[in-house]
Amino acid sequence: MDILKMGAELLGQKLGDQGGAAGTDAIQSALASVLGGGEGGLDIGSLVSGLQQGGLAELAGSWLGDGENAPISASQLRDVLGSDKIGQLASQLGSDEDSILSGLQDAIPQMVDKSSSGGSLLDAVGGLGGVADLAKGFLK
């Protein structure tokens, strides 16, 4: 399954989206624009890098590994993504920021986790050099 589509479906469920595919498509487009991938995708590498820079490398590590995903708080998520992006997503989806944050708290860890399974993490973070940079962040 496409990671961005999965995230859109998870967020849509949290927001009570009953719009079916059209609703999921709109959420997917809004989610992509906010999470740095534009209309065509998702930039997991930048998201993980933002977590690291925000002092959340251990949290990111739990999502990237094969074990249980550690939870992220709404305030941590707001710090990583920025209030402006949360507000933009809420506006695009006609929802409030608290509902968006609640949905993203569920969706983002799963999106990162699924994108890192089976070796696709290499593509997400820029190949072996990106993984080395990620490892340096975990070891700081």
C-alpha positions, 0 to 999 in steps of 0.5 A: 500500500502507498504510505501516503494513502495509508496515512490519509486513510488513518487521518480520515478515520480519525476525522470521521471522513465518510467521503470514501475515495474522494475524501481520501484523495483530498486528505492525501493531497493536503497531507502531502503538501504539509509533510513536504512531499508535494502533490506526488509523495511524502518526504519521510527523510525530512520528517525523520530529520526534523524529529532528530533535530527536535531532540526526538531521535529515540522516538524516530528510532522506535518508528524506524525499527521493527518493534513497537512504535513509541507515541508522540504527543500533540505538542511534540508533533506541533514542534516538529511540523510547525504550527503553521503547517498544522493550521494549513492542514486543518484549514485545507480539511475543514477541521480543527487543529486538535483533531488534526494533531490527534489524527497525525499522532496515530498516522505519522508513526505508522507511516514512518514505520511502514516506509522503513520496513523491508529496506525502503528506508534507504530510498526515504532517507537518501541512500546509504549516506542518508542512513549514515547521517541518521545513525550519527543523529542517534549516536549523539 
